[in-house]
Amino acid sequence: MKKNKTSEIKKYKRIIIKLDDVVKIDKTLYNIFKEYMKYQTTRQISFQRLRTYEYSLRYFAYFLINNELLKIPDIKYQDIERFQKYLMNTGLSIGYSQEIMSVLRMFFLWLNDTGKIFKNPCKNIILPKRTHKVLPIPTEDELKSLLSQPDILTPIGIRDRAILEVAYSSGLRRSELENLSVRDIDFKNGSLRVIGKGKKERIIPLGKHAVFWVKKYIKEARAKLLKDNSDEISLWISEHHRKIGNAGIYDVIRKHTKRAGIKTNLSPHSLRRACVTYMLRNGAGPVHIQMLLGHSSLKHIKDYVGVSLNDIQKTHSKSNVGR
């Protein structure tokens, strides 16, 4: 418990330093933002999510200071509308603007709940609708080419092959893949223990190829990458003999995507979508997909199901439905 508390304090301080650079012009404004961020660190959210709150509040702080709106209780609905237009004029995408406005709505809800304001100016704000694009996924031939790119005669190559195999086999989120520890692998049962969003734990299967390469990585490569850092429990180790960094997983996938000559920009999410798509094509049900992905509701898998629309249309046509 003490370790978790220390971690929370460190995250909080890192965020506040960034906020301080922006809102130090007005002490009252800064203190309100600081108190809100302190409240957020008590919740079970990731550091990445905390950073989202931080940059959203920074955008709002710039707007308030430039428009001399330094008293939070005096902010009106019209001011929030102006801020929304300001975001659109900065050239931000609809998705990015929507994310900032969502944070702002939560911020004002907190202000209202804590008695700092008596009327919520964000209450009736309508967020712009985000367009959902069906992102491309690698073909089966591209996946085979991608998996064959790492130089498996080197420790880095063995590690990269293991990362790619696990990413494709398990459909993990980038943060979940990055934060795996050696204690999360169950070779006997061919499974992984995953800590997902909201620190929810789930056990998911690991394909035989992924099991083989993770075993090989731990047996032949991990210790060489660690060198003298034998206390490290993180599964993936960088060239610098410590846990692989935030961009490390992306870099591995991008590097081998380029080597394979794949034109699509692949990411951990691309492999997550590929895993789900090919499972659906081979008969997996929505509930199985939901459990694998760690989603709390079936509605969250609609985008993955949409990727297989062509398969559904082909099956529908062959079945002569309505003819």
C-alpha positions as CSV (number, residue, x, y, z in Angstrom):
1,M,0.0,0.0,0.0
2,K,2.8,2.4,0.9
3,K,4.4,1.7,-2.5
4,N,1.2,2.6,-4.3
5,K,0.8,5.8,-2.3
6,T,4.4,6.8,-3.2
7,S,3.7,6.1,-6.9
8,E,0.6,8.3,-6.7
9,I,2.6,11.2,-5.2
10,K,5.3,10.9,-7.9
11,K,2.7,11.0,-10.7
12,Y,0.9,13.9,-9.1
13,K,4.1,15.9,-8.8
14,R,5.1,15.3,-12.4
15,I,1.7,16.6,-13.6
16,I,1.7,19.6,-11.3
17,I,5.1,20.7,-12.5
18,K,3.7,21.0,-16.0
19,L,0.6,22.8,-14.9
20,D,2.8,25.2,-12.9
21,D,4.5,26.3,-16.1
22,V,1.1,27.4,-17.6
23,V,-1.0,28.8,-14.8
24,K,1.5,30.4,-12.5
25,I,0.2,33.8,-13.8
26,D,-2.8,33.4,-11.5
27,K,-2.4,31.7,-8.2
28,T,-6.1,31.1,-7.5
29,L,-6.6,29.4,-10.9
30,Y,-3.5,27.3,-10.3
31,N,-4.7,26.1,-6.9
32,I,-8.0,25.0,-8.2
33,F,-6.4,22.9,-11.0
34,K,-3.9,21.6,-8.6
35,E,-6.6,20.4,-6.2
36,Y,-8.5,18.8,-9.0
37,M,-5.4,16.9,-10.2
38,K,-4.7,15.8,-6.6
39,Y,-8.3,14.4,-6.5
40,Q,-7.7,12.5,-9.8
41,T,-4.6,10.8,-8.4
42,T,-6.7,9.1,-5.7
43,R,-8.7,7.3,-8.4
44,Q,-7.6,4.1,-10.1
45,I,-6.6,5.7,-13.4
46,S,-3.4,5.4,-15.4
47,F,-0.6,8.0,-15.7
48,Q,-1.5,8.4,-19.4
49,R,-5.1,9.3,-18.4
50,L,-3.7,11.8,-15.8
51,R,-1.7,13.4,-18.6
52,T,-4.9,13.7,-20.7
53,Y,-6.5,15.7,-17.8
54,E,-3.3,17.8,-17.5
55,Y,-3.0,18.9,-21.2
56,S,-6.8,19.5,-21.4
57,L,-6.6,21.8,-18.4
58,R,-3.6,23.5,-19.9
59,Y,-5.6,24.3,-23.0
60,F,-8.4,25.7,-20.9
61,A,-6.0,27.7,-18.7
62,Y,-4.5,29.4,-21.8
63,F,-7.9,30.3,-23.0
64,L,-9.0,31.7,-19.6
65,I,-5.8,33.8,-19.1
66,N,-5.9,35.1,-22.7
67,N,-9.6,36.1,-22.2
68,E,-9.1,37.4,-18.6
69,L,-11.5,34.9,-17.2
70,L,-9.7,34.2,-14.0
71,K,-12.6,33.6,-11.7
72,I,-14.0,30.1,-12.2
73,P,-17.4,30.9,-10.6
74,D,-18.0,33.6,-13.1
75,I,-17.5,31.4,-16.2
76,K,-20.8,31.1,-18.2
77,Y,-22.2,28.7,-20.7
78,Q,-21.2,31.2,-23.5
79,D,-17.6,31.1,-22.3
80,I,-17.5,27.3,-22.7
81,E,-19.0,27.7,-26.2
82,R,-16.3,30.1,-27.1
83,F,-13.7,27.7,-25.8
84,Q,-15.2,25.0,-27.9
85,K,-14.9,27.2,-31.0
86,Y,-11.4,28.1,-30.0
87,L,-10.4,24.4,-30.0
88,M,-11.9,23.9,-33.4
89,N,-10.0,27.0,-34.7
90,T,-6.7,25.7,-33.5
91,G,-6.9,22.9,-36.0
92,L,-7.3,20.0,-33.5
93,S,-9.1,16.9,-34.7
94,I,-12.7,16.4,-33.6
95,G,-11.6,13.4,-31.5
96,Y,-8.9,15.5,-29.7
97,S,-11.4,18.4,-29.1
98,Q,-14.0,16.0,-27.9
99,E,-11.5,14.5,-25.4
100,I,-10.6,18.0,-24.0
101,M,-14.3,18.9,-23.7
102,S,-15.0,15.6,-21.9
103,V,-12.3,16.4,-19.4
104,L,-13.7,19.9,-19.0
105,R,-17.2,18.6,-18.3
106,M,-15.8,16.3,-15.6
107,F,-13.8,19.2,-14.1
108,F,-16.9,21.4,-13.8
109,L,-19.0,18.5,-12.4
110,W,-16.3,18.2,-9.7
111,L,-16.4,21.9,-9.1
112,N,-20.2,21.7,-8.7
113,D,-20.1,18.7,-6.4
114,T,-17.5,20.3,-4.1
115,G,-19.4,23.5,-3.8
116,K,-16.9,25.7,-5.7
117,I,-19.6,26.7,-8.2
118,F,-23.4,26.8,-7.9
119,K,-24.2,26.5,-11.6
120,N,-22.5,24.2,-14.0
121,P,-21.8,26.0,-17.3
122,C,-20.9,22.7,-19.0
123,K,-24.2,21.0,-18.2
124,N,-25.8,21.6,-21.6
125,I,-22.8,21.6,-23.8
126,I,-23.1,19.3,-26.8
127,L,-19.9,17.6,-27.8
128,P,-18.9,17.2,-31.5
129,K,-19.6,13.8,-32.9
130,R,-16.5,11.8,-33.6
131,T,-16.4,9.9,-36.9
132,H,-15.3,6.3,-36.4
133,K,-13.0,5.1,-39.1
134,V,-12.5,1.4,-39.6
135,L,-8.7,1.3,-39.5
136,P,-6.9,-1.2,-41.8
137,I,-5.3,-4.3,-40.3
138,P,-2.5,-6.4,-41.7
139,T,-3.3,-9.3,-44.0
140,E,-2.4,-12.8,-42.9
141,D,0.6,-12.7,-45.4
142,E,1.7,-9.3,-43.9
143,L,1.5,-10.8,-40.4
144,K,3.7,-13.7,-41.4
145,S,6.2,-11.4,-43.0
146,L,6.2,-9.1,-39.9
147,L,6.7,-12.0,-37.5
148,S,9.7,-13.3,-39.5
149,Q,11.6,-10.0,-39.5
150,P,13.5,-10.0,-36.2
151,D,17.0,-11.4,-36.2
152,I,16.5,-14.4,-33.9
153,L,20.2,-15.0,-33.6
154,T,20.5,-11.9,-31.3
155,P,18.9,-11.2,-27.8
156,I,17.1,-8.1,-29.2
157,G,15.8,-10.1,-32.1
158,I,14.5,-12.9,-29.9
159,R,12.9,-10.2,-27.6
160,D,11.2,-8.5,-30.6
161,R,9.9,-11.8,-32.0
162,A,8.4,-12.6,-28.5
163,I,6.8,-9.1,-28.3
164,L,5.2,-9.5,-31.8
165,E,4.0,-13.0,-31.1
166,V,2.4,-12.0,-27.7
167,A,0.9,-8.8,-29.2
168,Y,-0.8,-10.7,-32.0
169,S,-1.7,-13.8,-30.0
170,S,-3.3,-12.0,-27.0
171,G,-4.8,-8.8,-28.4
172,L,-3.4,-6.8,-25.5
173,R,-3.5,-3.0,-25.2
174,R,-0.1,-1.3,-25.6
175,S,0.0,-0.4,-21.9
176,E,-0.9,-4.0,-20.9
177,L,1.8,-5.5,-23.2
178,E,4.3,-3.0,-21.9
179,N,3.6,-3.6,-18.2
180,L,3.8,-7.4,-18.3
181,S,6.1,-9.0,-15.7
182,V,7.8,-12.4,-15.6
183,R,5.3,-13.4,-12.9
184,D,2.4,-12.9,-15.3
185,I,3.3,-15.8,-17.5
186,D,1.9,-19.2,-16.8
187,F,3.7,-21.6,-19.2
188,K,2.0,-24.7,-17.7
189,N,-1.5,-23.5,-18.7
190,G,-0.4,-21.3,-21.6
191,S,-1.9,-18.2,-20.2
192,L,-1.3,-14.6,-19.2
193,R,-2.4,-12.6,-16.2
194,V,-3.2,-9.1,-17.3
195,I,-3.9,-5.9,-15.3
196,G,-6.1,-3.8,-17.6
197,K,-8.0,-0.6,-17.3
198,G,-9.2,0.3,-13.8
199,K,-6.6,-2.2,-12.6
200,K,-9.0,-5.0,-13.4
201,E,-7.3,-8.4,-13.6
202,R,-8.1,-11.0,-16.2
203,I,-6.5,-14.3,-17.3
204,I,-6.3,-14.8,-21.1
205,P,-4.9,-17.6,-23.3
206,L,-1.5,-17.4,-25.0
207,G,-1.0,-19.1,-28.3
208,K,1.6,-21.9,-28.6
209,H,3.9,-19.8,-30.8
210,A,3.8,-17.0,-28.3
211,V,4.5,-19.5,-25.5
212,F,7.5,-20.9,-27.4
213,W,9.0,-17.5,-28.1
214,V,8.5,-16.1,-24.6
215,K,10.2,-19.2,-23.2
216,K,13.1,-18.8,-25.6
217,Y,13.3,-15.1,-24.7
218,I,13.4,-15.7,-21.0
219,K,15.8,-18.6,-21.3
220,E,18.3,-17.2,-23.9
221,A,17.9,-13.4,-24.1
222,R,16.4,-11.7,-21.1
223,A,19.4,-12.2,-18.8
224,K,21.8,-10.9,-21.4
225,L,19.7,-7.7,-21.8
226,L,19.4,-7.3,-18.0
227,K,23.2,-7.7,-17.3
228,D,23.6,-6.7,-13.7
229,N,20.0,-5.5,-13.2
230,S,18.8,-8.9,-12.0
231,D,16.1,-7.5,-9.6
232,E,14.0,-6.2,-12.5
233,I,10.7,-8.1,-12.8
234,S,9.4,-6.5,-16.0
235,L,9.1,-9.0,-18.8
236,W,10.4,-6.8,-21.7
237,I,13.9,-5.4,-21.2
238,S,15.4,-2.6,-23.4
239,E,18.9,-2.3,-24.8
240,H,19.6,-0.1,-21.7
241,H,19.2,-3.0,-19.3
242,R,15.9,-1.8,-17.8
243,K,12.1,-2.0,-18.5
244,I,11.2,-1.1,-22.0
245,G,10.0,2.5,-22.2
246,N,6.6,4.0,-23.2
247,A,7.6,4.2,-26.9
248,G,9.5,0.9,-26.9
249,I,6.7,-1.4,-28.0
250,Y,5.7,1.1,-30.8
251,D,9.3,1.2,-31.9
252,V,9.6,-2.5,-32.1
253,I,6.5,-2.8,-34.3
254,R,7.3,0.1,-36.5
255,K,10.9,-1.1,-37.1
256,H,9.8,-4.5,-38.3
257,T,6.8,-3.2,-40.2
258,K,9.2,-1.1,-42.2
259,R,11.6,-4.0,-42.7
260,A,8.7,-6.2,-43.9
261,G,7.8,-3.5,-46.5
262,I,4.2,-3.1,-45.1
263,K,2.8,0.2,-46.2
264,T,0.2,0.4,-43.5
265,N,1.5,2.0,-40.3
266,L,1.1,-0.7,-37.8
267,S,0.8,-0.2,-34.0
268,P,0.0,-2.4,-31.0
269,H,-3.6,-1.6,-31.6
270,S,-3.3,-2.9,-35.2
271,L,-2.2,-6.2,-33.9
272,R,-5.0,-6.2,-31.3
273,R,-7.5,-5.6,-34.1
274,A,-5.9,-8.3,-36.2
275,C,-6.1,-10.8,-33.4
276,V,-9.8,-10.2,-32.9
277,T,-10.6,-10.0,-36.6
278,Y,-9.1,-13.4,-37.4
279,M,-10.7,-14.9,-34.3
280,L,-14.1,-13.7,-35.5
281,R,-13.4,-15.1,-38.9
282,N,-12.7,-18.5,-37.4
283,G,-15.9,-18.6,-35.3
284,A,-15.1,-16.9,-32.0
285,G,-18.2,-15.4,-30.3
286,P,-18.7,-11.8,-29.1
287,V,-18.5,-12.9,-25.4
288,H,-15.2,-14.6,-25.9
289,I,-13.8,-11.5,-27.7
290,Q,-15.1,-9.3,-24.9
291,M,-13.3,-11.4,-22.2
292,L,-10.1,-11.4,-24.3
293,L,-10.1,-7.7,-24.8
294,G,-11.0,-6.8,-21.2
295,H,-14.1,-4.7,-22.2
296,S,-16.8,-4.2,-19.6
297,S,-19.5,-4.2,-22.2
298,L,-20.3,-5.9,-25.5
299,K,-20.9,-2.5,-27.1
300,H,-17.2,-1.8,-27.1
301,I,-16.4,-4.6,-29.6
302,K,-18.6,-3.1,-32.4
303,D,-15.6,-1.6,-34.1
304,Y,-13.8,-4.9,-34.2
305,V,-16.9,-6.7,-35.5
306,G,-17.2,-4.0,-38.2
307,V,-13.8,-5.1,-39.6
308,S,-15.3,-8.5,-40.6
309,L,-18.3,-6.9,-42.4
310,N,-17.1,-8.3,-45.8
311,D,-17.1,-11.8,-44.3
312,I,-20.6,-11.3,-43.0
313,Q,-21.8,-10.1,-46.4
314,K,-20.2,-13.1,-48.2
315,T,-21.8,-15.5,-45.7
316,H,-25.2,-13.7,-46.1
317,S,-24.9,-13.9,-49.9
318,K,-24.1,-17.6,-49.8
319,S,-27.0,-18.3,-47.5
320,N,-29.5,-16.8,-50.0
321,V,-31.2,-14.9,-47.1
322,G,-34.4,-13.1,-48.4
323,R,-34.3,-14.8,-51.8
